[in-house]
Amino acid sequence: MLKPALPGEATQANYPQIRIVLVETSHSGNIGAVARAMKNMGLANLWLVNPASFPDEASYARSSGASDVLDQARVVGSLDEALEDCVLVMGTSARGRKVPWPVIPPAEAVGKAAEYSARGPVALVFGRESNGLSNDELQRCHYHIHIPSNPDYSSLNLAMAVQVVCYELRMHYLRGLEEQESRPYLGSMTSPEDPGWDVPLASVKDVEGFFGHLEGTLEVIDFHRRDNPRQLMTRLRRLFQRAQMDQMEINILRGVLSAVQKAAGDQPQAAPDSDSQVQDKDHV
């Protein structure tokens, strides 16, 4: 049973002027898979040139919730109709040509697409599952987009090819947001020094307090001797400093050390100073 989108489910497209154009798609399930790939990356402008079957059950089933993209898809009878109002046309191609044509990789292609979309509609054209775009259709394109896949196994499923280009569009869009808003949409988060980490980085005072506590505990359990230290504390210091611990982690580790001291029959060391004390015990 077809499942059109409910009111309020429509995708807010990142680049509403950029249209994904599929030419004579033979399997309607691939149309649904393309809609899913588009919605994953925030795109919604889908045009279908003379599809073999659409809409139908298979297309909506394969869309996996991207029914809003399918609901608003434009179905036209010719490529001319899909391109007539466009200011830029780029088609995907894996073939070399007798007459060389301007060829660009996806990352460069989406930059041009985004630039031209401020002037009018831009078409990114994808061909048939079996043999792609014809020579005549490729000659309608200002640029050919080549996805540099493995030359020993270069064939991409239609939805995979669309996903690659839509992903690059998404990255271009997010990079633009970062420049405008100075927010780390694409930055990694690997330590408490990075924006988005939930607990502040431990201070030098916190870390040194932990090392003193650790050394004292290792003495209590006869694992470490101050009169014959060798390289134990040096290597442990290197290990824990490499971890860039946050305040919560320091307090958890000191809690473990206190429990070890108590189990060994020794008086546990005092709790960490109040400036790094974890107040929310549920997080510990």
GIVEN-V327598 format. One record per helix or strand of 3 or more residues. SS is the DSSP state (h for helix, s for strand). FROM is the first residue (numbers start at 1). TO is the last residue. Records with the same first field share a line. If there is no record, write none. Layout:
SS->FROM-TO, FROM-TO
//
This chain:
s->18-23, 46-49, 74-76, 86-92, 121-126, 143-145
h->28-40, 57-63, 67-71, 79-83, 106-116, 135-138, 158-181, 204-220, 226-228, 232-242, 247-263, 274-276, 281-283
//
